[in-house]
Amino acid sequence: MQIFFISSRVVISLAFLLYASWKDYRAREVSNRVWMVYAPIALVLSLSELTIYEPGRLPAFGLSFGVTAVIAVLLFYTGGFGGADSKALMCIALALPFSVGTMVGPLSVLGESPLALNLYPLTIFSNGVLFAAATGIYLLLYNVLWHARNRKKFFDGTLVKEPVSKKLLVMITSHRVLLQKLKETWHIYPMEDVQTENQNNLPKRTLLVVPKDEGREEIVTRLSQAVDAAKIDNQVWATPGLPMLIFITAGFVVSLVIGDVVWELISAVLR
């Protein structure tokens, strides 16, 4: 009978995450109703299973959820996570506080990772972050090919004076897009800003580190005015702002099939 609870928690979690990912991709917004339905179902299933079969693990369940919730809230308030991402992680902690095993078995000779056994939501999170980071390699290669094809500098004007760390961060998170596309596509965020200096009326361009909804339209307006005045090129640095929920869902699926990818990679290096 316990297998029924385990299967239910996995299937329900996958269904909610797939739906939320689709909504996040289409509209970059997920209704709170999704989490308001997912959370109580997850909590009831987990508590019922643990109370009946493993009451001794109830404190560990509370610890797993507590640690995950703290990390999710911190990520949200520091700008690393959106609201839906944080809520998704907390709901996962209610549904799947501990590993349910993998379909192919752990690839590491050390077995399942301690993180998966005790804080399974963080395994899903680490998998998702790893996949999200992989997009940085794609964007870096895209930018290198763009440079080779167009014979243009990566950074021009006052952007040349920006720190190397900022330039590298921008190159792995964004690419050059036409200003018109930036204006028409609301989920593309500018990764540079421009201001006109009072002394000689020259544009002062700066790179942005973290794209945010707040102030997006003002930045786009300033860039547009600079382009219209022929002060800067009509291609600016911008990021597509890929939904993290998609990577969290991918991390969940991979954790079910393979396990903790980060642990597997570390184990492979240490063998």
Secondary structure as UniProt FT lines:
FT   HELIX           2..27
FT   HELIX           32..53
FT   HELIX           55..57
FT   HELIX           58..77
FT   TURN            78..79
FT   HELIX           83..95
FT   TURN            109..110
FT   HELIX           114..118
FT   HELIX           120..150
FT   HELIX           157..161
FT   HELIX           164..173
FT   STRAND          175..178
FT   HELIX           179..184
FT   TURN            186..187
FT   STRAND          189..190
FT   STRAND          192..196
FT   TURN            198..200
FT   STRAND          203..207
FT   TURN            214..215
FT   HELIX           216..228
FT   TURN            229..230
FT   STRAND          235..239
FT   HELIX           244..257
FT   HELIX           261..270
//
